[in-house]
Amino acid sequence: MKPLVLSLAMLVLAGPAACAPSSAPPPLVLERTIALPGVAGRIDHLAVDLVHRRVFIAELGNGTVDAVDMVKGAPVGRISGLKEPQGLAYLPERDELAIASGGDGTVRFYRGSDLAPAGMVKVGGDADNLRLDASGRVVIGYGAGALAVIDPATHRVISTLTLPAHPEGFRLAGGQAFVNLPDARVIAVADLATGRVKASWPADHLWNYPMALRADGRELAVVYRLPARLQLRDTTSGAVMLDRKTCGDADDVFFDPPRHRLYVICGAGGVDVVTLDAPVAGSRVTTRPGARTGLFVPEWDRLLVAARAVSGEAALLIYRPSPAREDR
């Protein structure tokens, strides 16, 4: 039998199901869109207040931070007059919001109740990403190469760790910090207690910006922009366990442990959904051009994507992952 005839015969024998399109839902479903009126320019990172169901959005190009009420589905407050707000961290025990501003090198604190100023500390130029350590202290990456630990009670720097280049994405695990240093082309492993870099893993590609740490602390996801690649590394040895193509202009990446997934948020206008059990396959969900930052909130089981005003109004896009999580 000729190949074409054989193929047709197999389709007939397989029945209609073989020809029917897949009915499986996309891995991310756009659930709703929350408009951000009056927001222009680049949008940077997000933070979440779980108790009051608010999301804070650093609107770098606008010099503002919006507080979005997720129940009302609308902004309910705005902090203005900031100089390039970049990193955000919400401190639940104090009900305070910390904002890192790259334009004036400050970390400013605001009361969660009314967004009134609560304190400020000057760290240095290009104040960038913020994280909370296990003790609730604020860790800030800034300048030509440093991480500073800030006491949230006194709003003062209590220790500093020097790095060989400006820190971009970083994650904390116990007393360790994993730090992307694209200008030095390395991933640094540092000890916050001693203030020393313990190891430097060579970056295999250029511009390693976003980073995510698996909940068990064993795997580190690193995304590069040139070329656009996603790596998984063993946190003990730095060994590369996965290196695959991904979407372009990524600035955030998150693990979704229950679904064994990674979400790579890209300014090219999409989110790459990588299934870790079958990382070669994956799929891409279209968002908006320039929407390269966001936040995965496990407690809500939602992926939030910040879309800047390019062809329309700036907005917060809310995606529901599918299939439904088993523990909900």
PyMOL commands that set and color helices and strands:
alter all, ss='L'
color gray80, all
select helices_A, chain A and resi 3-14+16-18+60-62+257-259
alter helices_A, ss='H'
color red, helices_A
select strands_A, chain A and resi 28-35+46-49+54-59+64-69+74-79+85-91+96-101+106-111+117-122+130-132+138-142+146-151+156-162+170-173+176-181+186-191+196-202+206-213+219-226+228-234+240-245+250-256+261-266+270-275+283-286+293-297+302-307+315-321
alter strands_A, ss='S'
color yellow, strands_A
deselect
rebuild
show_as cartoon
